Amino acid sequence: MFLAALCACVPLTASAQNSPAQTPTTQAPPPDQPDQSDPDARVDALQPDFNLAALPTTLRMPVHKLAFRVTHRFTRSLGQGDFGDLVSDLFGFDSGAQIGLELRYGLMRGTQVGVHRTSDRTIQIFGQHSFWTERDGRAIGLDGIVTLEGGNNLQEHHKSTLGALVSRNVGRYAALYAEPMFVINSSPFETGDQNTLMLGLGTRLRLRPSLYVVGEITPRLAGFDLGAQQMSFGVEGRAGGHLFQLNFSNGFGTTLGQVATGAINYNDWYIGFNIARKFF
């Protein structure tokens, strides 16, 4: 009893009094997992990809991340011949195609750059910067975009596009886009107006958590006007970082300069698809 009372009266040593309380430590996520603290790395339910069919969206790219896209437009018109001819050509899948490959990179917060090359040897280099996002409490999303493209692997007929991308989410089911763009030197001819002012209009509707329909049209407002205004619609599905889109268009354009040139006509429609992959 005497020893117990003595121990109770002895003060704690300085090291015991000053020892910090043990607190649980948090570990950083493994390097192979995305940093979900970056809001740009999270899935945007209404903007699952950086494009509609051909037009860009205001989806932001996380810093130092990559995304890849394949565009494929079959060149057989769905209205060519009768239905038997169409079936024998597997709805155009037996025909040739114009194919595009695109690589996109997050250069800095809100800024992305990339390159898009099509199989007719057109190369488009682009840069896009996000000024406003609805996630930050703005009424709209607002991006600026600038491109440089040219034929024969960027060696001839250079074009440049300056544009604004405006987006607006409608509830949890739709994203709307209005995109005024000025394409410099869009005409392949030496006479007449060399530039084009056009307005991209598009929407993405969310039918189910990972199922969407998209539509876009790009009327020319002023300047060079060769073909019909390009229109596209399609259905797409998202699975993780992958997105597959089956689309129908009246033209093959997937760069902004090609879209400014216009579609084939209003009566010829072509089947195609886009495959996109995010590496984050």
Sequence and secondary structure as in RCSB ss.txt:
>XXXX:A:sequence
MFLAALCACVPLTASAQNSPAQTPTTQAPPPDQPDQSDPDARVDALQPDFNLAALPTTLRMPVHKLAFRVTHRFT
RSLGQGDFGDLVSDLFGFDSGAQIGLELRYGLMRGTQVGVHRTSDRTIQIFGQHSFWTERDGRAIGLDGIVTLEG
GNNLQEHHKSTLGALVSRNVGRYAALYAEPMFVINSSPFETGDQNTLMLGLGTRLRLRPSLYVVGEITPRLAGFD
LGAQQMSFGVEGRAGGHLFQLNFSNGFGTTLGQVATGAINYNDWYIGFNIARKFF
>XXXX:A:secstr
 HHHHHHHHS   HHHHH            TTS  TTSGGGS  TT  SSBSSSSB      TT EEEEEEEEE 
S TTSS HHHHHHTGGGTTS EEEEEEEEEEEETTEEEEEEEETTS EEEEEEEEEE GGGT SSEEEEEEEEEE
HHHHTEEEEEEEEEEEEEEETTTEEEEEEEEEEET  SSSSS   EEEEEEEEEEEEETTEEEEEEEE EEEE  
 SB EEEEEEEEEETTEEEEEEEESS   SHHHHHH BS SS  EEEEEEEEE  
